[in-house]
Amino acid sequence: MTKNILQPTGDQLRQFRDRQTGEPIQMLNLLKFRDRAVYEDGREDELSGREAYQLYARGFCEVMGPKGASILFSGEVRGFLIGQGEGEWDAVALIQYPSTQVMLDMMRDPDYQAVQKHRAAGLVGQLLIECGPGFSFA
């Protein structure tokens, strides 16, 4: 069973921190958008969840690009070829961070926190899956 969530638990953050190697990591984002954006401050807004998340994505790139984060791929979910779960996610992104520490620092960065409100407004939830070396098709 999978469950779309907005924020990691304390245990998940500790485990993430404890796995760090100092090497780059890739984070697979499986995103589920709200129909309409819902901001925590209660503002009335005509944005869709997807539009609010796009505001977050632009802000993320402005804040994290100079710190070495890069978008390796992003796109829409079209459908499943294998497995079940149609409709669980609307979009995917694969983002590379120079290290686990860069991502941990991001969460406390005031500039990141300023744009994070659009992420929260736009998403029902997501799966965020840490990826790294250890398996190869070659």
C-alpha positions as CSV (number, residue, x, y, z in Angstrom):
1,M,0.0,0.0,0.0
2,T,1.2,3.5,-0.8
3,K,0.1,6.7,0.7
4,N,0.7,10.2,-0.6
5,I,2.0,12.5,2.2
6,L,3.2,16.1,2.3
7,Q,6.0,16.0,4.9
8,P,8.5,13.3,6.2
9,T,8.1,12.0,9.7
10,G,10.9,12.5,12.2
11,D,12.0,8.9,11.9
12,Q,12.1,9.2,8.1
13,L,14.3,12.4,8.4
14,R,16.7,10.7,10.9
15,Q,17.0,7.6,8.7
16,F,17.6,9.8,5.6
17,R,20.3,11.7,7.5
18,D,21.9,8.5,8.8
19,R,22.2,7.0,5.2
20,Q,24.2,10.0,3.9
21,T,27.5,9.2,2.2
22,G,28.6,12.6,1.0
23,E,27.9,11.5,-2.6
24,P,25.1,12.9,-4.9
25,I,21.6,11.5,-4.4
26,Q,18.6,11.4,-6.7
27,M,15.1,11.9,-5.4
28,L,12.2,10.4,-7.4
29,N,9.1,12.5,-6.8
30,L,5.7,11.0,-7.6
31,L,3.3,14.0,-7.4
32,K,-0.5,14.1,-6.9
33,F,-2.0,17.6,-7.4
34,R,-5.1,19.1,-5.8
35,D,-7.8,20.2,-8.1
36,R,-7.7,23.7,-6.6
37,A,-4.7,25.1,-4.6
38,V,-5.4,25.4,-0.9
39,Y,-3.1,27.8,1.0
40,E,-2.6,27.4,4.7
41,D,-3.2,31.2,5.3
42,G,-6.7,30.7,3.9
43,R,-6.3,33.1,1.0
44,E,-8.8,32.8,-1.8
45,D,-7.0,31.8,-5.0
46,E,-8.1,30.6,-8.4
47,L,-5.0,28.6,-9.0
48,S,-5.2,24.9,-9.7
49,G,-3.0,22.6,-7.6
50,R,-0.7,22.1,-10.7
51,E,-0.4,25.9,-11.1
52,A,0.5,26.4,-7.5
53,Y,3.1,23.6,-7.7
54,Q,4.6,25.3,-10.8
55,L,5.2,28.4,-8.7
56,Y,7.0,26.1,-6.2
57,A,9.0,24.5,-9.0
58,R,10.2,27.9,-10.3
59,G,11.1,29.0,-6.8
60,F,12.9,25.7,-6.1
61,C,15.1,26.1,-9.1
62,E,16.0,29.7,-8.2
63,V,16.9,28.7,-4.6
64,M,18.4,25.3,-5.2
65,G,20.0,25.6,-8.6
66,P,22.9,27.7,-7.3
67,K,23.4,25.1,-4.6
68,G,23.9,22.4,-7.1
69,A,20.5,20.7,-7.3
70,S,19.4,19.8,-10.9
71,I,16.2,18.5,-12.5
72,L,17.2,15.3,-14.4
73,F,13.7,14.7,-15.6
74,S,10.2,15.9,-15.1
75,G,7.0,14.9,-16.9
76,E,3.4,13.8,-16.7
77,V,2.2,10.3,-15.7
78,R,0.4,8.9,-18.8
79,G,-0.6,5.5,-17.5
80,F,0.6,2.2,-16.2
81,L,2.1,-0.5,-18.4
82,I,2.7,-2.9,-15.4
83,G,1.2,-2.8,-12.0
84,Q,-1.8,-1.0,-10.5
85,G,-2.5,2.4,-9.2
86,E,-3.9,4.4,-12.1
87,G,-4.6,8.0,-11.0
88,E,-2.4,7.9,-7.9
89,W,0.1,10.3,-9.4
90,D,-0.1,13.2,-11.9
91,A,3.5,13.9,-12.5
92,V,7.0,12.7,-11.8
93,A,10.4,14.4,-11.3
94,L,13.9,13.1,-10.8
95,I,16.0,15.7,-9.0
96,Q,19.7,15.3,-8.2
97,Y,21.2,16.9,-5.1
98,P,25.0,17.2,-4.6
99,S,24.6,15.4,-1.2
100,T,22.1,14.5,1.5
101,Q,23.3,17.4,3.5
102,V,22.4,19.9,0.8
103,M,18.8,18.6,0.9
104,L,18.7,18.7,4.7
105,D,20.0,22.3,4.7
106,M,17.3,23.2,2.1
107,M,14.5,22.3,4.5
108,R,15.8,25.0,6.9
109,D,16.6,27.6,4.3
110,P,14.4,30.7,4.7
111,D,14.3,31.3,0.9
112,Y,13.2,27.7,0.3
113,Q,10.6,27.9,3.1
114,A,9.2,31.0,1.4
115,V,8.4,29.1,-1.8
116,Q,7.4,25.8,0.0
117,K,3.9,27.3,0.7
118,H,3.1,26.7,-3.0
119,R,4.2,23.1,-2.8
120,A,1.9,22.5,0.2
121,A,-1.0,24.4,-1.5
122,G,-0.6,22.5,-4.8
123,L,-0.2,18.9,-3.6
124,V,-2.6,16.3,-2.1
125,G,0.7,14.5,-1.4
126,Q,3.6,12.7,-2.9
127,L,6.0,9.9,-2.7
128,L,9.6,11.0,-2.4
129,I,12.0,8.1,-3.0
130,E,15.8,8.5,-2.3
131,C,17.9,6.8,-5.0
132,G,21.6,6.2,-5.3
133,P,24.3,3.9,-6.7
134,G,24.1,0.2,-6.1
135,F,22.3,-1.2,-9.1
136,S,23.1,-1.0,-12.8
137,F,21.6,-2.3,-16.0
138,A,25.1,-2.6,-17.4
